[in-house]
Each structure stands twice: as C-alpha cells, then as structure tokens.
Amino acid sequence: MSVQPMTHDPPSTSVTPPRRRTSRRKLAAALLLSVALSLAGAELFFRLAMNVTNVPYYFWDPVIGIRRAPNQSGAYTWGGHVNGRFRFNAQGWNHSRDYVVVKPPHGRRVCLVGDSFVESLQVQPDETMYALAEKAMSRPERPVEWYAFGCSGFGAAQNYNVIRHYALDYQPDVVVMFFTENDVHDCSPYITKLEPYVSSYELDERDELRPILSGEYRPAAWRRIVSRSALVRFAWIHLQNKIARSRAPAAEAALILREGAQTLPSSSREKTDARERSWRLIEKLLTAARDECRRQGATFAVVFRGCRTQLRADFEHRPYVPMPRSEDPWCLGARVGEMGREFIGPICGRLGIPYLDLTDALMQEARQTGRRHDFEGDAHFSPTGHAAAAKAMAAWIEPMLRSDAADRNDAVQVRENSGAPEASEPSAQGRQR
C-alpha cells in the first residue's frame, strides 16, 4: 500500500477587503466631522447666546512688569452676579476715555493708582468709583477729571512706579494710592517669592529703597489662542466657580496672591524679621511717593479699602470683635483687615500723608441700601461699594483742590487775618513736567 505524502496548507492571512477599509475611513471621517460641527455649533451658541466673560490680556512693561495691554475691550462676568465691562484705553488703563496731558481750562485732575479694585473690571464703566467721583466733583466752571491707573496684582511697589513714570506725566493735582489687604504680599520680597517679571524693591544696608530688576514676561501663545474660544472660557469659568463655591466661606477671608507668587516658608524668628522689614519697605515706598508728588506740585494721599471682616459682620448684624493682637501682630494673616488702623494709618500720620479708611463709608452705605459692599465670594467692590467709595473720596479730596485764583486769594487773606504763616504754594512751572 502506497502512502501519500502529507501536505500542509499555507497559513491563511486575514486581508480586509477594500470595501471594508473604505467604509471604516468614511465612518472615522464622518465621526470627526460630527465632532467638529458639534464643537463649532457649541462655540457659536456660547458666543451668541451666552454671556461668557472675555479675557483681558497682559503685556510686559519694562518699567512696571506685567500690566494690561492697551486697546482691548469686552465683558467681564463671574459667578452669575458679577457683570461688568472693560475698555483698556490707548495708554493701557481701564477707562472710558484716552488720557491726555493737557488739562481743560480751570480744570483739576485726580490720579487714582492701585490694583484690581481700581481696575474695576467687575462693574459697568459708569459705576466705577472714579467715574462717580468725577461726576460728583465736577462743576461747569471747574471740571474735575479722574484718571485711573489700576491693574490686577499690583502692590505698593508697582503703584509707586506707576506714579513715578506714568501718573505724574498727566499733571495731577492729587494722586491717590488705593491700598488693599494683599498689597504688602504683592510687593514684599521678604514674605513672598515674587515672580521674576514683577518690578519690586528691597531695602539696602542703609535701609533705603533698592530696585530689583525684573525679567521679560512672554505670554504662552497657546493660552491666548485657546482663550479666544467662548466654549473654553465658559468651561474654565464654570470650573473656577465650582472651586470657589467649595471653598466658601473660607475663600472670602483668604488673602489672594497673584498667580505665580508664593508665600516664603521660614522659621518663626525669620517670619518676624521678614514682616517687620516688609512694613519698613511699605513706609519707604509711601515716603518716596509723597516726595515725588511734592516735587511735581501734587498732593499725595492714601485710601485703605476698609476692614472686610468688620464690614461682613455689620452686614450680617453680628457684633464685631477683633481677634487678639497676639494672633497676628503684623496684620499680614488672620488680622489682615486691621492693617489700616494699626499700620497704614499710623505710617501716613507720621509722614504727613492724608489718609482715608473706607470702613465707615462702606458700612453706612450698606446699612442704607441693604446691599453688600462687595460680591458674594468675591472681595471686589459691588456697585454699592463703588458708590460709597466715590462719595467718601470726593468729599475728602475736595478741600485738597483749589478751584480758582479767587479761592487762593481768599485763603491767603484768611491766613493774614489770623496771623498764621502762609504755606508755600507750588509755582505754575512746578506743576508742569
């Protein structure tokens, strides 16, 4: 019997038919097209139908560090209750007008310098404290202009540089530095690790101001591209709102630092030295700002934002009992609201700087209107807070202004009749830069 040799069939290979490959490609293309159309539709919906916040961009200023870029405008919304609009003028400051050097005939000018409270993104342009103060103080025979120089994240050091290099160029009669609770942290290298692109100062061996050079800030291109999407902005703000609500009410009492800034860790002894040195730095900055304004014929003044813990207690009809001083003797932590009474006010008193604490004005306005002076979950002034600050500052600054030559002559006559020595008056040339 013959045996047939065994044969093995070659292994079969799976080959996808051309029709199946084509159908898969079509399915993937259809899926991608569907996703793209869905995203485009969502983008169009959020852009047209939803009130999604815009993002004001920064740029690097070699004198100050980062600040808002000029010639941009948009809406600013947050949490469903913050609804403002911004317009950064040709000079890069949030104001409805561009700034000019020449003042109107018989006009007076006030320059308000500060951080996000002065920037006022959270309210409409005609609700800002500087717009309301300008309206309250102006008269047909003596218009008063308020120029605002505010940027989120500014501290006392940046405010001083703004005064030196920008505000005084506009020949102001009064320059007001608006001081908030985080201004010390935002400028002191002794308690905060400052970003390299932020202008700041330290004290040298003689306890004098020494500038710390800042590096260039280069914004990430991809973040600016992505932020142009209304859908992305909505998702990001929604996420931030959820985080803020999860932290409330602790978030209301938190000391907010700029993105990128960090509190420096140190021992108890080092913390004490750093905080004491920080307040000496603040006093030197205020002294330098006062002297610079005097050289240009302007009055330098300081306004404190008010004690937020006291204001919250009063609005909620609770008695306000300050924490013991031993809990935070430097007012840079749990007792940060007390810094106006215990540090800024006394410093201004020693330096002869006019000083205004807005606590009483904000408290009175909230009692009369039944509305909060700030936003829930947001420390910034609401329209109620801006109105109260405007009224208080307008009444406070009015005596600092000389309405016309007749007023000056009347003041001289009063001094002569009373036998008081006549105060030196800056010359017209001294008011020009």
C-alpha distance (Angstrom), angle and dihedral (degrees) to the residues before:
residue distance angle dihedral
M1 . . .
S2 3.69 . .
V3 3.78 119.1 .
Q4 3.76 117.3 -141.1
P5 3.78 114.0 -137.8
M6 3.81 114.5 -110.1
T7 3.77 116.5 -111.2
H8 3.82 127.0 -158.9
D9 3.74 121.8 -145.6
P10 3.82 112.7 -129.5
P11 3.82 114.1 -105.3
S12 3.73 111.9 -90.0
T13 3.80 116.2 -118.7
S14 3.82 120.4 -147.5
V15 3.74 109.4 -124.1
T16 3.77 119.3 -175.1
P17 3.73 109.7 -132.9
P18 3.78 114.5 -116.8
R19 3.79 90.7 -117.0
R20 3.82 92.3 57.8
R21 3.82 93.0 48.4
T22 3.79 90.1 51.0
S23 3.80 92.6 49.4
R24 3.81 91.7 51.2
R25 3.78 91.6 51.6
K26 3.76 90.4 49.0
L27 3.80 90.5 49.5
A28 3.84 92.2 50.4
A29 3.79 91.2 47.0
A30 3.79 91.1 48.9
L31 3.79 90.6 48.7
L32 3.81 92.4 50.3
L33 3.77 90.6 46.3
S34 3.79 90.5 50.1
V35 3.82 91.8 50.7
A36 3.81 91.3 46.8
L37 3.80 92.3 49.3
S38 3.81 90.9 46.8
L39 3.80 91.7 51.3
A40 3.79 91.1 45.5
G41 3.80 90.3 49.5
A42 3.81 91.7 48.3
E43 3.81 90.6 47.4
L44 3.80 90.5 50.7
F45 3.81 91.3 47.4
F46 3.81 95.0 50.1
R47 3.78 91.6 43.4
L48 3.81 95.5 50.9
A49 3.80 106.6 25.1
M50 3.82 105.1 30.4
N51 3.77 128.7 66.2
V52 3.80 96.4 -127.6
T53 3.78 118.9 174.4
N54 3.77 121.4 -110.9
V55 3.80 122.5 -134.7
P56 3.82 117.7 -123.7
Y57 3.79 108.0 -146.4
Y58 3.79 129.8 -134.1
F59 3.78 131.1 -137.7
W60 3.79 133.0 -170.7
D61 3.79 117.2 -97.8
P62 3.84 110.8 -169.0
V63 3.82 90.3 -146.6
I64 3.80 99.9 49.4
G65 3.78 106.9 12.5
I66 3.78 118.4 -124.8
R67 3.78 120.6 5.2
R68 3.78 137.8 150.3
A69 3.77 118.0 -63.3
P70 3.82 116.6 -116.4
N71 3.81 126.7 -110.7
Q72 3.79 101.7 31.8
S73 3.80 131.1 121.3
G74 3.78 140.4 174.3
A75 3.80 147.9 121.6
Y76 3.80 124.9 -59.2
T77 3.81 117.4 -156.7
W78 3.76 132.3 166.9
G79 3.81 135.6 174.0
G80 3.78 96.2 -11.5
H81 3.83 93.7 -76.5
V82 3.83 104.1 63.0
N83 3.78 108.3 80.0
G84 3.80 117.4 162.6
R85 3.76 141.5 140.4
F86 3.78 129.6 -137.0
R87 3.78 136.3 -159.1
F88 3.78 117.7 -175.9
N89 3.78 105.4 -157.1
A90 3.80 129.4 -141.6
Q91 3.81 89.3 -79.6
G92 3.83 93.3 52.6
W93 3.83 100.5 -107.3
N94 3.79 127.5 119.4
H95 3.80 102.7 -106.8
S96 3.79 136.7 123.8
R97 3.83 91.1 -123.5
D98 3.77 137.1 47.4
Y99 3.80 113.8 -113.5
V100 3.80 122.8 -110.9
V101 3.78 128.5 -169.9
V102 3.81 98.7 -137.6
K103 3.80 114.2 79.7
P104 3.82 121.6 -141.7
P105 3.82 116.9 -99.8
H106 3.81 110.3 -71.9
G107 3.79 87.5 -2.1
R108 3.76 128.8 144.8
R109 3.78 128.9 -151.5
V110 3.81 134.4 -152.0
C111 3.81 121.5 -167.2
L112 3.80 115.2 -155.0
V113 3.82 113.8 -161.5
G114 3.79 126.7 -172.9
D115 3.77 150.1 96.4
S116 3.81 132.3 -68.9
F117 3.82 91.3 -40.1
V118 3.80 88.8 65.3
E119 3.79 92.5 37.7
S120 3.83 86.6 61.2
L121 3.81 100.3 -167.3
Q122 3.81 90.8 156.4
V123 3.83 98.3 69.8
Q124 3.79 138.9 45.6
P125 3.83 117.2 -84.8
D126 3.82 93.5 -107.4
E127 3.83 90.9 50.0
T128 3.82 96.9 59.2
M129 3.78 118.7 114.3
Y130 3.80 92.3 -118.7
A131 3.82 94.3 49.9
L132 3.82 91.3 49.5
A133 3.81 93.3 44.9
E134 3.81 90.8 49.6
K135 3.80 90.5 52.2
A136 3.81 92.8 46.8
M137 3.81 95.1 49.5
S138 3.80 101.6 40.3
R139 3.78 121.5 100.1
P140 3.83 128.4 -179.7
E141 3.79 91.9 -110.0
R142 3.81 93.5 41.7
P143 3.81 117.8 29.9
V144 3.80 116.7 -165.7
E145 3.79 121.5 -151.8
W146 3.78 122.7 -159.1
Y147 3.81 114.8 -158.2
A148 3.80 115.1 -167.1
F149 3.81 123.0 -150.1
G150 3.79 104.5 -176.7
C151 3.79 133.2 147.6
S152 3.80 130.8 170.0
G153 3.79 111.5 -104.0
F154 3.79 98.2 22.4
G155 3.79 117.4 142.3
A156 3.79 132.3 -172.3
A157 3.83 92.4 -76.4
Q158 3.79 94.1 53.7
N159 3.82 90.1 43.9
Y160 3.81 89.7 54.0
N161 3.80 91.1 51.6
V162 3.80 90.7 48.9
I163 3.80 89.9 52.6
R164 3.80 92.9 48.4
H165 3.78 99.0 44.0
Y166 3.80 105.6 27.1
A167 3.82 120.1 9.9
L168 3.80 96.7 52.0
D169 3.81 90.7 53.5
Y170 3.81 87.6 72.8
Q171 3.82 94.7 61.4
P172 3.82 97.0 -118.8
D173 3.78 122.2 -170.2
V174 3.82 91.0 -152.3
V175 3.81 130.4 22.6
V176 3.81 116.3 -162.1
M177 3.80 123.2 -164.8
F178 3.80 110.1 -155.8
F179 3.81 107.9 -146.5
T180 3.82 122.9 -157.7
E181 3.79 133.5 -177.7
N182 3.81 96.2 -98.4
D183 3.81 96.3 46.7
V184 3.80 92.8 98.1
H185 3.79 93.3 51.3
D186 3.80 90.7 45.0
C187 3.80 93.1 59.6
S188 3.81 110.8 22.7
P189 3.82 115.5 96.0
Y190 3.81 88.3 -167.3
I191 3.82 96.4 69.5
T192 3.82 102.1 19.8
K193 3.78 133.8 50.8
L194 3.78 97.4 -130.3
E195 3.76 123.4 -151.6
P196 3.82 113.5 -101.6
Y197 3.81 92.3 -120.9
V198 3.85 94.8 57.4
S199 3.81 119.0 95.4
S200 3.80 112.0 -126.0
Y201 3.80 145.0 154.6
E202 3.76 138.9 -131.7
L203 3.79 133.0 -168.5
D204 3.79 118.5 -102.1
E205 3.80 128.3 -146.9
R206 3.82 90.6 -76.2
D207 3.80 92.3 49.1
E208 3.79 91.3 -108.6
L209 3.79 127.2 134.9
R210 3.79 116.1 -86.7
P211 3.82 118.3 -177.0
I212 3.78 120.2 -126.7
L213 3.79 109.1 -142.9
S214 3.78 114.9 -124.8
G215 3.77 127.9 -142.5
E216 3.77 127.0 -127.7
Y217 3.80 119.5 -81.5
R218 3.78 116.5 -137.5
P219 3.81 114.0 -173.8
A220 3.80 117.2 -140.9
A221 3.79 108.1 -102.0
W222 3.81 93.5 -148.0
R223 3.81 92.2 56.6
R224 3.78 91.8 54.0
I225 3.78 91.8 47.6
V226 3.81 93.1 48.7
S227 3.82 92.9 44.7
R228 3.80 90.0 61.9
S229 3.80 88.3 72.7
A230 3.82 114.4 93.2
L231 3.81 89.2 -156.1
V232 3.81 92.3 55.7
R233 3.81 92.0 45.5
F234 3.80 91.3 50.4
A235 3.82 92.6 50.0
W236 3.80 92.1 46.8
I237 3.82 94.6 48.1
H238 3.81 90.7 45.6
L239 3.81 89.2 54.0
Q240 3.81 91.9 47.5
N241 3.81 90.9 49.7
K242 3.80 90.8 53.1
I243 3.81 90.8 50.4
A244 3.81 91.4 47.9
R245 3.82 92.5 49.7
S246 3.80 91.4 48.7
R247 3.80 89.9 54.8
A248 3.81 96.8 45.1
P249 2.96 132.3 146.9
A250 3.80 89.7 18.9
A251 3.79 89.5 54.7
E252 3.80 90.8 63.2
A253 3.78 91.4 60.1
A254 3.79 96.4 41.4
L255 3.78 121.8 113.1
I256 3.79 103.8 -123.7
L257 3.79 118.0 -145.5
R258 3.78 128.4 -166.1
E259 3.76 117.3 -89.4
G260 3.79 105.0 -89.9
A261 3.82 96.5 24.4
Q262 3.80 117.9 110.2
T263 3.79 134.2 -171.5
L264 3.79 110.2 -110.2
P265 3.81 115.6 -119.3
S266 3.78 114.6 -131.8
S267 3.77 144.1 147.3
S268 3.81 122.5 -83.7
R269 3.82 92.4 -100.2
E270 3.80 92.3 46.7
K271 3.82 90.5 49.1
T272 3.80 91.1 54.2
D273 3.80 92.7 49.6
A274 3.82 91.7 45.3
R275 3.80 93.8 50.7
E276 3.77 93.5 46.1
R277 3.80 89.6 49.2
S278 3.81 90.4 47.8
W279 3.80 91.8 58.9
R280 3.80 90.7 47.2
L281 3.80 87.0 53.5
I282 3.82 90.3 51.8
E283 3.80 91.1 50.5
K284 3.80 91.0 50.8
L285 3.81 91.4 49.2
L286 3.80 92.2 50.3
T287 3.80 90.3 47.1
A288 3.79 91.7 51.3
A289 3.83 92.0 47.3
R290 3.81 90.9 49.8
D291 3.80 92.7 50.0
E292 3.81 93.5 45.6
C293 3.81 91.1 51.9
R294 3.79 92.0 47.9
R295 3.78 91.1 53.0
Q296 3.80 88.6 56.2
G297 3.81 94.8 45.9
A298 3.82 95.9 -106.2
T299 3.80 131.7 125.3
F300 3.80 115.1 -121.8
A301 3.81 117.8 -147.3
V302 3.81 137.5 171.1
V303 3.81 129.5 -140.7
F304 3.82 122.3 -167.0
R305 3.78 118.1 -148.2
G306 3.81 93.2 -130.0
C307 3.80 136.4 -107.3
R308 3.79 103.1 -64.7
T309 3.81 95.8 -168.2
Q310 3.80 90.9 54.8
L311 3.80 92.1 45.9
R312 3.79 92.0 50.8
A313 3.80 91.9 49.0
D314 3.80 92.1 49.6
F315 3.81 92.8 48.8
E316 3.79 89.9 51.3
H317 3.84 90.4 47.5
R318 3.79 92.7 -116.3
P319 3.79 124.6 137.8
Y320 3.77 112.3 -106.7
V321 3.77 114.5 -128.8
P322 3.82 112.6 175.7
M323 3.77 116.6 -134.5
P324 3.81 115.2 -103.1
R325 3.77 111.9 -83.4
S326 3.80 89.7 -123.4
E327 3.83 89.4 67.6
D328 3.80 92.0 66.6
P329 3.82 113.6 -4.8
W330 3.83 93.0 176.7
C331 3.83 95.7 51.5
L332 3.80 91.5 -129.7
G333 3.79 97.9 115.6
A334 3.78 133.4 21.3
R335 3.83 92.3 -2.6
V336 3.80 95.9 45.3
G337 3.80 91.4 128.2
E338 3.79 90.4 64.7
M339 3.81 94.4 60.4
G340 3.79 91.2 95.9
R341 3.79 93.6 59.9
E342 3.78 98.5 35.9
F343 3.82 103.8 36.0
I344 3.81 119.7 5.0
G345 3.81 96.0 44.1
P346 3.81 94.7 47.1
I347 3.83 91.8 45.3
C348 3.80 91.0 52.3
G349 3.81 89.6 46.9
R350 3.80 91.4 54.8
L351 3.80 91.6 47.4
G352 3.80 96.7 45.0
I353 3.82 92.3 -117.7
P354 3.83 117.5 150.0
Y355 3.80 107.2 -113.8
L356 3.81 133.9 -166.3
D357 3.81 127.2 -173.8
L358 3.82 110.2 -159.4
T359 3.82 95.9 -156.3
D360 3.81 96.4 101.3
A361 3.81 94.4 42.0
L362 3.81 93.0 50.3
M363 3.79 91.7 45.1
Q364 3.79 92.8 51.4
E365 3.81 93.3 48.0
A366 3.81 91.9 49.9
R367 3.80 91.1 50.3
Q368 3.80 92.8 49.7
T369 3.80 96.8 45.6
G370 3.80 100.8 31.2
R371 3.80 88.6 -132.6
R372 3.79 130.7 119.0
H373 3.77 118.0 -103.5
D374 3.82 89.3 -138.6
F375 3.79 137.8 30.0
E376 3.77 122.8 -87.1
G377 3.78 107.1 -99.4
D378 3.82 90.1 5.4
A379 3.79 124.3 83.6
H380 3.80 94.6 -153.0
F381 3.78 120.3 109.5
S382 3.78 118.1 -90.0
P383 3.83 118.8 -146.2
T384 3.82 86.0 -85.5
G385 3.80 91.3 55.8
H386 3.80 92.9 46.6
A387 3.82 91.1 50.4
A388 3.80 91.9 50.3
A389 3.80 93.2 46.8
A390 3.81 91.4 48.0
K391 3.80 93.9 52.2
A392 3.79 93.1 45.9
M393 3.81 94.9 46.7
A394 3.81 93.9 44.3
A395 3.81 92.4 53.5
W396 3.80 91.2 44.0
I397 3.80 96.7 48.1
E398 3.79 97.6 41.7
P399 3.84 94.1 82.3
M400 3.81 89.2 51.5
L401 3.79 91.3 62.9
R402 3.79 125.6 79.4
S403 3.78 107.2 -143.3
D404 3.81 97.3 -159.9
A405 3.80 145.1 -33.1
A406 3.82 91.9 -76.7
D407 3.77 90.6 60.2
R408 3.79 90.7 51.8
N409 3.78 91.7 49.3
D410 3.80 90.8 49.7
A411 3.80 90.3 51.6
V412 3.80 91.3 50.6
Q413 3.80 90.3 49.5
V414 3.79 91.4 51.2
R415 3.80 91.4 50.9
E416 3.80 91.4 48.5
N417 3.79 92.5 50.1
S418 3.80 91.9 47.8
G419 3.78 93.4 46.6
A420 3.82 91.4 -123.8
P421 3.80 117.5 144.7
E422 3.79 114.5 -102.7
A423 3.78 114.6 -108.8
S424 3.75 116.7 -125.3
E425 3.79 112.0 -99.9
P426 3.82 120.6 -150.6
S427 3.77 113.2 -114.1
A428 3.76 123.0 -117.4
Q429 3.79 88.6 -108.7
G430 3.78 89.1 52.9
R431 3.79 89.8 60.2
Q432 3.78 92.7 54.6
R433 3.75 123.2 82.4
